[in-house]
Amino acid sequence: MNDRLQPVYAGPAGSGALTGERNRVLRNTYWLLALSLVPTVLGAWVGVTTGVMARMGMGLSTVIFLVGAFGLMFAIEKFKNSGTGVALLLGFTFFMGLMLSRLIGAVLGFSNGSSLIMMAFGGTAAVFFAMASLATVIKRDLSNMGKFLFVGAIMLLVAGLINLFVQSSALMITLSVIAIGLFSAFMLYDLKRVIDGGETNYVSATLAIYLDVYNVFQSLLALLGIFGGERE
């Protein structure tokens, strides 16, 4: 508790303690985010190898995704101050990798599927590093962005659910483009919150940034598959 009370005191000592705490949260967030990629890849590999998601109907897989994702996110937030929260987060990333396996399997069906996946990964990494760099140089407070981004995410989710029944390729492309822009902005917002001290728990910070990265990657991969996929 004492280290959290230090910033209350005026002067350089308090300022240094506050900066040190923010840097610690940011550093732990980056480490946990990097670690979370391992179970994500493992989950995707299991899904592609077993074909468990490909055999499910879209309706059932959507229900499993919504119940599993929101249930795990609730549990992570509840236990975020303990090691259980970290374990739940890693379990969540495995689950998200499993959910991604249907798309990855479809892209791997193209002759250049592996290249498309690497391109999506590289594009996502470029977006992340760009947003991380931008977050360190922007001085203005971005907290007001949160409510608008949240509304945008809800509207995107609803439109995505509607498209499950409409099955419109044009709408899917539009939603993917919007998702890349929206979650890139979310990435900037979430990283800036950590840098500014608005988020002090690295488990919660990792969860938020992971979802941003996941959605950008998924949307990029979908677009690359649509426009760049080559049949043998």
Residue frames as a rotation matrix with the C-alpha (Angstrom) as fourth column:
MET 1
0.558 0.830 0.000 0.00
0.830 -0.558 0.000 0.00
0.000 0.000 -1.000 0.00
ASN 2
0.276 -0.479 -0.833 2.86
0.380 -0.742 0.553 2.42
-0.883 -0.469 -0.023 0.79
ASP 3
-0.730 -0.630 0.267 4.05
0.482 -0.196 0.854 2.63
-0.485 0.752 0.447 -2.81
ARG 4
-0.197 0.744 0.638 0.57
0.872 -0.164 0.461 3.69
0.448 0.647 -0.617 -3.93
LEU 5
0.705 0.450 -0.549 0.54
0.679 -0.651 0.340 6.47
-0.204 -0.612 -0.764 -1.29
GLN 6
-0.233 -0.928 -0.291 3.84
0.760 -0.360 0.541 7.98
-0.607 -0.095 0.789 -2.34
PRO 7
-0.527 -0.014 0.850 2.45
0.737 -0.505 0.449 10.04
0.423 0.863 0.276 -5.28
VAL 8
0.591 0.795 -0.139 0.28
0.750 -0.478 0.458 11.95
0.297 -0.375 -0.878 -2.78
TYR 9
0.356 -0.537 -0.765 3.33
0.562 -0.531 0.634 13.76
-0.747 -0.655 0.113 -1.46
ALA 10
0.987 0.015 -0.160 4.49
-0.101 -0.714 -0.693 16.81
-0.124 0.700 -0.703 -3.36
GLY 11
0.320 -0.938 -0.135 7.90
-0.733 -0.335 0.592 17.18
-0.600 -0.090 -0.795 -4.90
PRO 12
-0.089 -0.489 -0.868 10.25
-0.957 0.284 -0.062 15.16
0.277 0.825 -0.493 -7.06
ALA 13
-0.885 -0.267 0.382 10.10
-0.395 0.865 -0.310 12.04
-0.247 -0.425 -0.870 -4.87
GLY 14
-0.111 0.938 0.327 6.33
-0.112 0.315 -0.942 11.71
-0.988 -0.141 0.070 -5.32
SER 15
0.498 0.265 -0.826 6.58
-0.789 -0.257 -0.558 12.45
-0.360 0.929 0.081 -9.02
GLY 16
-0.445 -0.769 -0.459 9.31
-0.872 0.489 0.026 9.85
0.205 0.412 -0.888 -9.46
ALA 17
-0.773 0.215 0.597 7.31
-0.170 0.836 -0.521 7.21
-0.611 -0.504 -0.610 -7.61
LEU 18
0.301 0.947 -0.115 4.27
-0.307 -0.018 -0.952 7.90
-0.903 0.321 0.285 -9.78
THR 19
0.321 -0.268 -0.908 6.34
-0.947 -0.068 -0.314 7.64
0.022 0.961 -0.276 -12.98
GLY 20
-0.744 -0.666 0.065 7.97
-0.669 0.740 -0.077 4.46
0.003 -0.101 -0.995 -11.72
GLU 21
-0.402 0.695 0.596 4.59
-0.108 0.611 -0.785 2.88
-0.909 -0.380 -0.171 -11.00
ARG 22
0.589 0.627 -0.510 3.29
-0.547 -0.155 -0.822 3.74
-0.595 0.764 0.252 -14.48
ASN 23
-0.040 -0.698 -0.715 6.42
-0.974 0.187 -0.128 2.32
0.223 0.691 -0.687 -16.09
ARG 24
-0.814 -0.231 0.534 6.07
-0.427 0.860 -0.279 -0.86
-0.395 -0.455 -0.798 -14.05
VAL 25
0.092 0.940 0.330 2.46
-0.130 0.340 -0.931 -1.35
-0.987 0.043 0.154 -15.16
LEU 26
0.609 0.099 -0.787 3.40
-0.757 -0.223 -0.614 -0.65
-0.236 0.970 -0.061 -18.79
ARG 27
-0.425 -0.859 -0.285 6.36
-0.894 0.447 -0.013 -3.03
0.139 0.249 -0.959 -18.67
ASN 28
-0.711 0.217 0.669 4.31
-0.189 0.857 -0.479 -5.83
-0.677 -0.467 -0.568 -17.08
THR 29
0.401 0.902 -0.161 1.54
-0.347 -0.013 -0.938 -5.23
-0.848 0.432 0.308 -19.61
TYR 30
0.305 -0.367 -0.879 3.94
-0.949 -0.038 -0.314 -5.64
0.082 0.929 -0.360 -22.54
TRP 31
-0.762 -0.636 0.123 5.43
-0.647 0.755 -0.106 -8.81
-0.026 -0.160 -0.987 -21.05
LEU 32
-0.442 0.673 0.593 2.04
-0.052 0.641 -0.766 -10.37
-0.895 -0.370 -0.248 -20.37
LEU 33
0.526 0.610 -0.592 0.78
-0.604 -0.222 -0.766 -9.33
-0.599 0.760 0.252 -23.80
ALA 34
-0.149 -0.676 -0.721 3.76
-0.957 0.283 -0.068 -11.06
0.250 0.680 -0.689 -25.44
LEU 35
-0.886 -0.172 0.430 3.18
-0.344 0.867 -0.361 -14.15
-0.310 -0.468 -0.828 -23.29
SER 36
-0.047 0.979 0.200 -0.50
-0.325 0.175 -0.930 -14.22
-0.945 -0.109 0.310 -24.23
LEU 37
0.174 0.063 -0.983 0.43
-0.983 -0.050 -0.177 -14.82
-0.060 0.997 0.053 -27.87
VAL 38
-0.823 -0.564 -0.067 1.71
-0.566 0.825 -0.001 -18.30
0.056 0.037 -0.998 -26.98
PRO 39
-0.619 0.646 0.447 -1.64
0.211 0.686 -0.697 -19.78
-0.756 -0.337 -0.561 -25.87
THR 40
0.260 0.701 -0.665 -3.35
-0.562 -0.450 -0.694 -17.91
-0.785 0.554 0.277 -28.72
VAL 41
-0.214 -0.447 -0.869 -1.15
-0.963 0.247 0.111 -19.67
0.165 0.860 -0.483 -31.27
LEU 42
-0.968 -0.153 0.199 -1.61
-0.206 0.938 -0.280 -22.96
-0.143 -0.312 -0.939 -29.42
GLY 43
-0.243 0.961 0.136 -5.40
-0.039 0.130 -0.991 -22.56
-0.969 -0.246 0.006 -29.41
ALA 44
0.321 0.316 -0.893 -5.42
-0.852 -0.315 -0.418 -21.75
-0.413 0.895 0.168 -33.12
TRP 45
-0.594 -0.628 -0.502 -3.22
-0.774 0.617 0.143 -24.78
0.220 0.473 -0.853 -33.85
VAL 46
-0.837 0.354 0.417 -5.51
0.033 0.793 -0.608 -27.08
-0.546 -0.495 -0.676 -31.86
GLY 47
0.099 0.958 -0.271 -8.55
-0.277 -0.235 -0.932 -25.67
-0.956 0.167 0.242 -33.66
VAL 48
0.177 -0.108 -0.978 -7.05
-0.980 -0.113 -0.165 -26.04
-0.093 0.988 -0.125 -37.13
THR 49
-0.785 -0.595 -0.172 -5.62
-0.605 0.796 0.004 -29.51
0.134 0.107 -0.985 -36.42
THR 50
-0.803 0.513 0.302 -8.79
0.215 0.723 -0.656 -30.96
-0.555 -0.462 -0.691 -34.91
GLY 51
-0.833 0.505 0.226 -11.23
0.093 -0.275 0.957 -28.96
0.546 0.818 0.182 -37.04
VAL 52
-0.607 0.609 -0.511 -13.48
0.773 0.302 -0.558 -28.65
-0.185 -0.733 -0.654 -34.00
MET 53
-0.391 0.462 -0.796 -14.69
-0.039 -0.872 -0.487 -25.14
-0.919 -0.159 0.360 -34.86
ALA 54
-0.798 0.040 -0.601 -15.03
-0.598 -0.173 0.783 -25.84
-0.073 0.984 0.162 -38.58
ARG 55
-0.829 0.485 -0.277 -17.46
0.372 0.850 0.374 -28.68
0.417 0.207 -0.885 -37.83
MET 56
-0.468 0.667 -0.579 -19.72
0.623 -0.216 -0.752 -26.40
-0.627 -0.713 -0.314 -35.81
GLY 57
0.219 0.620 0.753 -22.45
0.916 -0.397 0.060 -24.32
0.337 0.677 -0.655 -37.34
MET 58
-0.527 -0.443 0.725 -22.02
0.287 -0.896 -0.338 -20.55
0.800 0.030 0.600 -37.27
GLY 59
0.361 0.763 0.537 -24.92
-0.348 -0.424 0.836 -20.17
0.866 -0.488 0.112 -34.84
LEU 60
0.884 -0.037 -0.466 -23.50
0.394 0.598 0.698 -22.59
0.253 -0.800 0.543 -32.28
SER 61
-0.075 -0.995 -0.071 -19.95
0.941 -0.047 -0.336 -21.26
0.331 -0.092 0.939 -32.57
THR 62
-0.303 0.032 0.952 -21.24
0.015 -0.999 0.039 -17.69
0.953 0.026 0.302 -32.10
VAL 63
0.751 0.629 0.203 -23.09
-0.242 -0.025 0.970 -18.67
0.615 -0.777 0.134 -28.92
ILE 64
0.640 -0.597 -0.484 -20.00
0.760 0.586 0.283 -20.45
0.114 -0.549 0.828 -27.59
PHE 65
-0.327 -0.803 0.498 -17.88
0.697 -0.561 -0.446 -17.42
0.638 0.201 0.744 -28.44
LEU 66
-0.006 0.395 0.919 -20.19
-0.267 -0.886 0.379 -14.90
0.964 -0.243 0.111 -26.75
VAL 67
0.919 0.395 -0.010 -20.74
-0.116 0.295 0.948 -16.99
0.377 -0.870 0.317 -23.61
GLY 68
0.537 -0.781 -0.320 -17.11
0.836 0.544 0.074 -18.08
0.116 -0.307 0.945 -23.32
ALA 69
-0.290 -0.710 0.642 -15.52
0.609 -0.654 -0.448 -14.71
0.738 0.261 0.622 -24.10
PHE 70
0.056 0.364 0.930 -17.73
-0.400 -0.845 0.355 -12.56
0.915 -0.391 0.099 -21.89
GLY 71
0.940 0.273 -0.205 -17.71
0.041 0.505 0.862 -15.14
0.339 -0.819 0.464 -19.11
LEU 72
0.297 -0.917 -0.266 -13.93
0.934 0.337 -0.116 -15.32
0.196 -0.214 0.957 -19.07
MET 73
-0.337 -0.406 0.849 -13.57
0.304 -0.901 -0.310 -11.54
0.891 0.154 0.427 -19.28
PHE 74
0.560 0.608 0.563 -15.85
-0.403 -0.393 0.826 -11.16
0.723 -0.690 0.025 -16.26
ALA 75
0.901 -0.247 -0.356 -13.79
0.424 0.665 0.615 -13.72
0.085 -0.705 0.704 -14.34
ILE 76
-0.037 -0.972 0.231 -10.50
0.847 -0.153 -0.509 -12.03
0.530 0.176 0.829 -15.30
GLU 77
-0.150 0.037 0.988 -11.72
-0.158 -0.987 0.013 -8.68
0.976 -0.154 0.154 -14.00
LYS 78
0.832 0.529 0.165 -12.92
-0.264 0.116 0.957 -10.30
0.487 -0.841 0.236 -10.78
PHE 79
0.826 -0.556 -0.097 -9.54
0.457 0.560 0.691 -11.93
-0.330 -0.615 0.716 -10.06
LYS 80
0.744 -0.513 0.427 -7.30
0.230 -0.404 -0.885 -9.34
0.627 0.757 -0.183 -11.72
ASN 81
0.484 -0.562 0.671 -5.40
-0.792 -0.608 0.062 -8.61
0.373 -0.561 -0.739 -8.51
SER 82
0.370 -0.351 0.860 -4.17
-0.521 0.688 0.505 -12.19
-0.769 -0.635 0.071 -8.07
GLY 83
-0.710 -0.703 -0.043 -2.28
-0.482 0.441 0.757 -14.87
-0.513 0.558 -0.652 -9.95
THR 84
-0.274 0.718 0.640 -5.64
0.530 0.668 -0.522 -16.44
-0.802 0.196 -0.564 -10.77
GLY 85
0.610 0.506 -0.610 -6.36
-0.136 -0.691 -0.710 -13.44
-0.781 0.516 -0.352 -13.00
VAL 86
-0.192 -0.770 -0.608 -3.17
-0.877 -0.144 0.458 -14.07
-0.441 0.621 -0.648 -14.97
ALA 87
-0.832 -0.092 0.547 -4.05
0.026 0.979 0.204 -17.77
-0.554 0.184 -0.812 -15.38
LEU 88
0.151 0.970 0.193 -7.58
0.493 0.095 -0.865 -16.89
-0.857 0.226 -0.464 -16.50
LEU 89
0.432 -0.056 -0.900 -6.19
-0.587 -0.776 -0.234 -14.37
-0.685 0.629 -0.368 -18.98
LEU 90
-0.639 -0.731 -0.239 -3.92
-0.686 0.401 0.607 -16.99
-0.348 0.552 -0.758 -20.53
GLY 91
-0.604 0.531 0.594 -6.87
0.443 0.844 -0.303 -19.41
-0.662 0.080 -0.745 -20.66
PHE 92
0.440 0.775 -0.454 -8.90
0.084 -0.538 -0.838 -16.69
-0.894 0.330 -0.302 -22.35
THR 93
0.038 -0.496 -0.867 -6.23
-0.866 -0.450 0.219 -16.16
-0.499 0.743 -0.447 -25.01
PHE 94
-0.900 -0.259 0.352 -6.18
-0.104 0.909 0.403 -19.91
-0.424 0.326 -0.845 -25.71
PHE 95
-0.106 0.960 0.261 -9.96
0.573 0.273 -0.773 -19.79
-0.813 0.068 -0.578 -26.13
MET 96
0.494 0.280 -0.824 -9.68
-0.352 -0.801 -0.483 -16.80
-0.795 0.529 -0.297 -28.48
GLY 97
-0.541 -0.740 -0.400 -7.07
-0.735 0.186 0.652 -18.64
-0.408 0.647 -0.644 -30.55
LEU 98
-0.739 0.366 0.565 -9.46
0.377 0.920 -0.102 -21.58
-0.558 0.138 -0.818 -30.79
MET 99
0.322 0.921 -0.218 -12.22
0.351 -0.330 -0.876 -19.25
-0.879 0.205 -0.430 -31.97
LEU 100
0.214 -0.341 -0.915 -9.87
-0.714 -0.694 0.092 -17.83
-0.667 0.634 -0.392 -34.59
SER 101
-0.565 -0.591 0.576 -9.09
-0.136 0.755 0.641 -21.27
-0.814 0.284 -0.507 -36.02
ARG 102
0.324 0.736 0.595 -12.08
0.588 0.336 -0.736 -21.29
-0.741 0.588 -0.324 -38.38
LEU 103
0.908 -0.014 -0.418 -10.80
-0.265 -0.793 -0.549 -18.18
-0.324 0.609 -0.724 -40.18
ILE 104
-0.027 -0.998 -0.050 -7.19
-0.805 -0.008 0.593 -19.38
-0.592 0.057 -0.804 -40.12
GLY 105
-0.307 -0.024 0.951 -8.23
0.222 0.970 0.096 -22.76
-0.925 0.241 -0.293 -41.51
ALA 106
0.724 0.638 0.262 -10.13
0.440 -0.135 -0.888 -21.06
-0.531 0.758 -0.378 -44.33
VAL 107
0.707 -0.528 -0.471 -7.13
-0.651 -0.746 -0.141 -18.86
-0.276 0.406 -0.871 -45.20
LEU 108
-0.290 -0.855 0.430 -4.79
-0.568 0.515 0.642 -21.85
-0.771 -0.058 -0.635 -45.12
GLY 109
0.314 0.500 0.807 -7.01
0.411 0.695 -0.590 -23.35
-0.856 0.517 0.013 -47.80
PHE 110
0.946 -0.087 -0.311 -5.46
-0.303 -0.574 -0.760 -20.85
-0.112 0.814 -0.570 -50.22
SER 111
0.660 -0.751 -0.016 -2.16
0.612 0.550 -0.568 -21.71
0.435 0.366 0.823 -51.88
ASN 112
-0.317 -0.768 0.556 -0.66
0.216 -0.630 -0.746 -18.55
0.924 -0.117 0.365 -50.38
GLY 113
0.662 0.741 -0.108 -2.46
0.241 -0.074 0.968 -18.92
0.710 -0.667 -0.228 -47.04
SER 114
0.360 -0.607 -0.708 0.70
0.928 0.156 0.339 -19.00
-0.096 -0.779 0.619 -44.90
SER 115
-0.662 -0.619 0.422 1.95
0.688 -0.726 0.013 -15.80
0.298 0.299 0.906 -46.55
LEU 116
-0.022 0.754 0.657 -1.40
0.096 -0.652 0.752 -14.08
0.995 0.079 -0.058 -45.91
ILE 117
0.777 0.279 -0.564 -1.24
0.539 0.168 0.826 -15.00
0.325 -0.945 -0.020 -42.23
MET 118
-0.120 -0.910 -0.397 2.30
0.969 -0.194 0.151 -13.60
-0.214 -0.367 0.905 -41.95
MET 119
-0.621 -0.037 0.783 1.19
0.421 -0.858 0.293 -10.44
0.662 0.512 0.548 -43.75
ALA 120
0.464 0.857 0.225 -1.71
0.148 -0.326 0.934 -10.02
0.873 -0.400 -0.278 -41.32
PHE 121
0.601 -0.333 -0.727 0.65
0.798 0.194 0.571 -10.58
-0.049 -0.923 0.382 -38.38
GLY 122
-0.499 -0.861 0.104 3.14
0.867 -0.494 0.064 -8.05
-0.003 0.122 0.992 -39.77
GLY 123
-0.327 0.474 0.818 0.40
0.241 -0.795 0.557 -5.52
0.914 0.380 0.146 -40.44
THR 124
0.742 0.625 -0.243 -0.96
0.346 -0.046 0.937 -5.92
0.574 -0.780 -0.250 -36.92
ALA 125
0.212 -0.767 -0.605 2.52
0.950 0.019 0.310 -5.52
-0.227 -0.641 0.733 -35.44
ALA 126
-0.654 -0.453 0.606 3.00
0.639 -0.759 0.123 -2.34
0.404 0.467 0.786 -37.49
VAL 127
0.188 0.816 0.547 -0.30
0.109 -0.570 0.814 -0.92
0.976 -0.093 -0.196 -36.22
PHE 128
0.759 0.097 -0.644 0.62
0.620 0.194 0.760 -1.80
0.199 -0.976 0.087 -32.63
PHE 129
-0.185 -0.927 -0.326 4.05
0.956 -0.246 0.158 -0.16
-0.227 -0.283 0.932 -32.77
ALA 130
-0.554 0.057 0.831 2.59
0.414 -0.846 0.334 2.90
0.722 0.529 0.445 -34.50
MET 131
0.505 0.829 0.241 -0.10
0.110 -0.338 0.934 3.30
0.856 -0.446 -0.262 -31.82
ALA 132
0.588 -0.372 -0.718 2.40
0.808 0.225 0.545 2.64
-0.041 -0.901 0.433 -29.02
SER 133
-0.542 -0.826 0.159 4.73
0.838 -0.545 0.024 5.31
0.066 0.146 0.987 -30.41
LEU 134
-0.304 0.526 0.794 1.85
0.194 -0.782 0.593 7.74
0.933 0.335 0.136 -30.89
ALA 135
0.683 0.629 -0.372 0.63
0.443 0.049 0.895 7.15
0.581 -0.776 -0.245 -27.34
THR 136
0.164 -0.713 -0.681 4.01
0.963 -0.035 0.268 8.24
-0.215 -0.700 0.681 -25.96
VAL 137
-0.796 -0.549 0.256 4.14
0.600 -0.769 0.218 11.53
0.077 0.327 0.942 -27.88
ILE 138
-0.070 0.847 0.527 0.51
0.324 -0.480 0.815 12.70
0.943 0.228 -0.241 -27.62
LYS 139
-0.940 -0.342 -0.003 0.18
0.137 -0.369 -0.919 15.05
0.314 -0.864 0.393 -24.66
ARG 140
-0.436 0.842 0.318 -3.57
-0.801 -0.524 0.288 15.67
0.409 -0.130 0.903 -24.70
ASP 141
-0.638 0.329 0.696 -5.99
-0.409 0.621 -0.669 13.64
-0.653 -0.711 -0.262 -22.58
LEU 142
-0.749 0.333 -0.573 -7.78
-0.482 0.320 0.815 10.98
0.455 0.887 -0.079 -24.66
SER 143
-0.923 0.356 0.142 -10.14
0.111 0.603 -0.790 9.77
-0.367 -0.714 -0.596 -21.93
ASN 144
-0.186 0.911 -0.369 -13.16
-0.587 -0.404 -0.702 11.30
-0.788 0.086 0.609 -23.69
MET 145
-0.472 -0.047 -0.880 -12.58
-0.840 0.327 0.433 8.92
0.267 0.944 -0.194 -26.59
GLY 146
-0.964 -0.085 0.252 -13.64
-0.185 0.894 -0.407 5.97
-0.191 -0.439 -0.878 -24.46
LYS 147
-0.246 0.958 0.148 -17.41
-0.095 0.128 -0.987 6.42
-0.965 -0.256 0.059 -24.60
PHE 148
0.329 0.343 -0.880 -17.44
-0.862 -0.272 -0.428 6.97
-0.386 0.899 0.206 -28.38
LEU 149
-0.568 -0.611 -0.552 -15.22
-0.763 0.642 0.075 3.96
0.309 0.463 -0.831 -29.01
PHE 150
-0.850 0.297 0.436 -17.42
-0.077 0.748 -0.659 1.80
-0.522 -0.594 -0.613 -26.76
VAL 151
0.185 0.956 -0.229 -20.55
-0.386 -0.144 -0.911 2.82
-0.904 0.257 0.343 -28.66
GLY 152
0.120 -0.229 -0.966 -18.75
-0.992 -0.005 -0.122 2.07
0.023 0.973 -0.228 -31.92
ALA 153
-0.867 -0.496 -0.042 -17.75
-0.491 0.866 -0.094 -1.38
0.083 -0.060 -0.995 -30.68
ILE 154
-0.469 0.785 0.404 -21.34
-0.030 0.443 -0.896 -2.19
-0.882 -0.433 -0.184 -29.66
MET 155
0.423 0.633 -0.649 -22.66
-0.654 -0.282 -0.702 -1.07
-0.627 0.721 0.294 -33.05
LEU 156
-0.264 -0.619 -0.740 -19.97
-0.938 0.342 0.048 -3.17
0.223 0.707 -0.671 -34.78
LEU 157
-0.920 -0.055 0.387 -20.91
-0.217 0.895 -0.389 -6.22
-0.326 -0.442 -0.836 -32.71
VAL 158
-0.028 0.994 0.102 -24.60
-0.146 0.097 -0.985 -5.82
-0.989 -0.043 0.142 -33.52
ALA 159
0.391 0.123 -0.912 -23.87
-0.883 -0.231 -0.410 -5.37
-0.261 0.965 0.018 -37.23
GLY 160
-0.641 -0.703 -0.308 -21.66
-0.751 0.658 0.061 -8.46
0.160 0.271 -0.949 -37.16
LEU 161
-0.705 0.469 0.532 -24.44
-0.011 0.743 -0.669 -10.53
-0.709 -0.478 -0.519 -35.56
ILE 162
0.350 0.851 -0.392 -26.90
-0.432 -0.224 -0.873 -9.28
-0.831 0.475 0.289 -38.19
ASN 163
0.062 -0.401 -0.914 -24.50
-0.998 0.000 -0.067 -10.30
0.027 0.916 -0.400 -40.94
LEU 164
-0.802 -0.266 0.534 -24.56
-0.353 0.933 -0.065 -13.88
-0.481 -0.241 -0.843 -39.63
PHE 165
-0.046 0.888 0.457 -28.09
0.344 0.443 -0.827 -14.05
-0.938 0.119 -0.326 -41.00
VAL 166
0.671 0.296 -0.679 -27.67
-0.418 -0.605 -0.677 -11.71
-0.612 0.739 -0.282 -43.99
GLN 167
0.250 -0.699 0.670 -24.36
0.564 0.667 0.487 -13.28
-0.787 0.256 0.561 -45.15
SER 168
0.993 0.086 0.076 -23.39
0.113 -0.639 -0.761 -10.19
-0.016 0.765 -0.644 -47.14
SER 169
0.253 -0.962 0.107 -19.80
0.966 0.245 -0.079 -10.15
0.050 0.123 0.991 -48.44
ALA 170
-0.023 -0.213 0.977 -19.98
0.357 -0.914 -0.191 -6.39
0.934 0.344 0.097 -48.97
LEU 171
0.768 0.362 0.528 -21.09
-0.343 -0.464 0.817 -5.84
0.541 -0.809 -0.232 -45.37
MET 172
0.833 -0.515 -0.202 -18.36
0.526 0.622 0.580 -8.17
-0.173 -0.589 0.789 -44.11
ILE 173
-0.040 -0.868 0.495 -15.71
0.889 -0.257 -0.379 -6.19
0.456 0.425 0.782 -45.98
THR 174
0.179 0.196 0.964 -17.13
-0.050 -0.977 0.208 -2.91
0.983 -0.085 -0.165 -44.68
LEU 175
0.958 0.233 0.166 -17.21
-0.180 0.043 0.983 -4.16
0.222 -0.971 0.083 -41.09
SER 176
0.549 -0.824 -0.137 -13.64
0.834 0.531 0.152 -5.46
-0.053 -0.197 0.979 -41.35
VAL 177
-0.174 -0.595 0.784 -12.37
0.592 -0.700 -0.400 -2.09
0.787 0.395 0.474 -42.58
ILE 178
0.442 0.425 0.790 -14.27
-0.351 -0.728 0.588 -0.27
0.825 -0.538 -0.173 -39.82
ALA 179
0.973 -0.053 -0.223 -12.96
0.217 0.531 0.819 -2.75
0.075 -0.846 0.529 -37.22
ILE 180
0.129 -0.990 0.056 -9.35
0.933 0.102 -0.345 -2.08
0.335 0.096 0.937 -38.19
GLY 181
-0.279 -0.187 0.942 -9.85
0.108 -0.981 -0.163 1.67
0.954 0.057 0.294 -37.73
LEU 182
0.623 0.646 0.441 -11.93
-0.373 -0.251 0.893 1.33
0.688 -0.721 0.085 -34.57
PHE 183
0.939 -0.235 -0.253 -9.63
0.345 0.610 0.713 -1.08
-0.013 -0.757 0.654 -32.74
SER 184
-0.085 -0.948 0.306 -6.52
0.792 -0.251 -0.557 0.80
0.605 0.195 0.772 -33.82
ALA 185
-0.078 0.163 0.983 -8.06
-0.315 -0.940 0.131 3.82
0.946 -0.300 0.125 -32.10
PHE 186
0.913 0.408 0.032 -8.92
-0.192 0.359 0.913 1.60
0.361 -0.839 0.406 -29.12
MET 187
0.468 -0.821 -0.327 -5.28
0.817 0.543 -0.195 0.48
0.337 -0.176 0.925 -29.02
LEU 188
-0.377 -0.571 0.729 -4.11
0.291 -0.820 -0.492 4.09
0.879 0.027 0.475 -28.84
TYR 189
0.297 0.621 0.725 -6.69
-0.547 -0.512 0.662 4.85
0.782 -0.594 0.187 -26.15
ASP 190
0.959 0.123 -0.255 -5.82
0.102 0.689 0.717 1.82
0.263 -0.714 0.649 -24.01
LEU 191
0.139 -0.982 -0.132 -2.07
0.880 0.183 -0.439 2.34
0.455 -0.055 0.889 -24.27
LYS 192
-0.323 -0.211 0.923 -2.44
-0.009 -0.974 -0.226 6.03
0.946 -0.081 0.312 -23.42
ARG 193
0.699 0.640 0.319 -4.48
-0.366 -0.063 0.929 5.12
0.614 -0.766 0.190 -20.33
VAL 194
0.731 -0.507 -0.456 -1.62
0.669 0.663 0.335 3.00
0.132 -0.550 0.824 -19.03
ILE 195
-0.237 -0.890 0.390 0.99
0.765 -0.419 -0.490 5.65
0.599 0.182 0.780 -19.84
ASP 196
-0.258 0.221 0.941 -1.09
-0.256 -0.954 0.154 8.39
0.932 -0.201 0.302 -18.16
GLY 197
-0.980 -0.169 0.106 -1.85
-0.149 0.267 -0.952 6.25
0.132 -0.949 -0.287 -15.10
GLY 198
-0.218 0.974 0.054 -5.55
-0.962 -0.224 0.156 5.82
0.164 -0.018 0.986 -15.87
GLU 199
0.798 0.363 -0.481 -5.13
-0.296 0.931 0.211 2.04
0.525 -0.026 0.851 -15.76
THR 200
0.085 -0.782 0.617 -3.04
-0.987 -0.150 -0.054 0.74
0.134 -0.605 -0.785 -12.86
ASN 201
0.291 0.042 0.956 -3.69
-0.383 0.921 0.076 -3.00
-0.877 -0.388 0.284 -13.17
TYR 202
-0.519 -0.627 -0.581 -1.55
-0.758 0.022 0.652 -4.73
-0.396 0.779 -0.486 -15.78
VAL 203
-0.755 0.333 0.565 -3.94
0.391 0.920 -0.019 -7.70
-0.526 0.206 -0.825 -16.12
SER 204
0.346 0.923 -0.168 -6.84
0.458 -0.322 -0.829 -5.41
-0.819 0.210 -0.534 -17.07
ALA 205
0.211 -0.356 -0.910 -4.54
-0.646 -0.750 0.143 -3.41
-0.734 0.558 -0.388 -19.33
THR 206
-0.822 -0.563 0.084 -3.31
-0.343 0.608 0.716 -6.56
-0.454 0.560 -0.693 -21.09
LEU 207
-0.345 0.785 0.514 -6.87
0.637 0.598 -0.486 -7.81
-0.689 0.160 -0.707 -21.58
ALA 208
0.553 0.600 -0.578 -7.93
0.056 -0.719 -0.693 -4.55
-0.832 0.351 -0.431 -23.22
ILE 209
0.007 -0.638 -0.770 -4.90
-0.839 -0.423 0.343 -4.26
-0.544 0.643 -0.538 -25.50
TYR 210
-0.799 -0.257 0.543 -5.03
-0.027 0.918 0.395 -7.96
-0.601 0.301 -0.741 -26.39
LEU 211
0.098 0.930 0.355 -8.61
0.609 0.226 -0.760 -7.55
-0.787 0.291 -0.544 -27.62
ASP 212
0.559 0.026 -0.829 -7.53
-0.439 -0.838 -0.323 -4.57
-0.703 0.545 -0.457 -29.72
VAL 213
-0.465 -0.840 -0.279 -4.66
-0.751 0.208 0.627 -6.52
-0.469 0.501 -0.728 -31.29
TYR 214
-0.632 0.285 0.721 -6.85
0.284 0.950 -0.128 -9.61
-0.721 0.124 -0.681 -31.81
ASN 215
0.414 0.910 0.018 -9.56
0.398 -0.164 -0.903 -7.68
-0.818 0.381 -0.430 -33.62
VAL 216
0.355 -0.386 -0.852 -7.12
-0.750 -0.662 -0.013 -5.83
-0.558 0.643 -0.524 -35.86
PHE 217
-0.719 -0.683 0.130 -5.40
-0.505 0.642 0.577 -9.10
-0.478 0.349 -0.806 -36.80
GLN 218
-0.378 0.659 0.650 -8.68
0.470 0.742 -0.479 -10.92
-0.798 0.125 -0.590 -37.42
SER 219
0.628 0.674 -0.389 -10.02
0.065 -0.544 -0.837 -8.12
-0.775 0.500 -0.385 -39.62
LEU 220
0.040 -0.717 -0.696 -6.78
-0.875 -0.361 0.322 -7.78
-0.482 0.597 -0.642 -41.59
LEU 221
-0.799 -0.368 0.476 -6.66
-0.182 0.902 0.391 -11.53
-0.573 0.226 -0.788 -42.16
ALA 222
0.061 0.913 0.403 -10.27
0.493 0.324 -0.808 -11.58
-0.868 0.248 -0.430 -43.35
LEU 223
0.686 0.183 -0.704 -9.59
-0.379 -0.736 -0.561 -8.79
-0.621 0.652 -0.436 -45.86
LEU 224
-0.326 -0.883 -0.338 -6.38
-0.847 0.114 0.519 -10.40
-0.420 0.455 -0.785 -47.10
GLY 225
-0.642 0.149 0.752 -8.21
0.180 0.983 -0.041 -13.69
-0.745 0.109 -0.658 -47.54
ILE 226
0.439 0.897 0.044 -10.99
0.344 -0.123 -0.931 -12.01
-0.830 0.424 -0.363 -49.54
PHE 227
0.858 -0.048 -0.511 -8.77
-0.402 -0.683 -0.610 -9.91
-0.320 0.729 -0.605 -51.80
GLY 228
0.075 -0.957 -0.279 -5.47
-0.996 -0.084 0.019 -11.79
-0.041 0.277 -0.960 -51.81
GLY 229
0.074 -0.012 0.997 -6.38
-0.372 0.927 0.039 -15.46
-0.925 -0.374 0.064 -51.53
GLU 230
-0.201 -0.229 -0.952 -5.14
-0.979 0.090 0.185 -17.61
0.043 0.969 -0.242 -54.42
ARG 231
0.694 0.486 0.532 -6.64
-0.481 0.862 -0.159 -20.97
-0.536 -0.146 0.832 -55.28
GLU 232
-0.343 -0.854 0.392 -4.35
-0.237 0.483 0.843 -23.74
-0.909 0.196 -0.368 -56.48
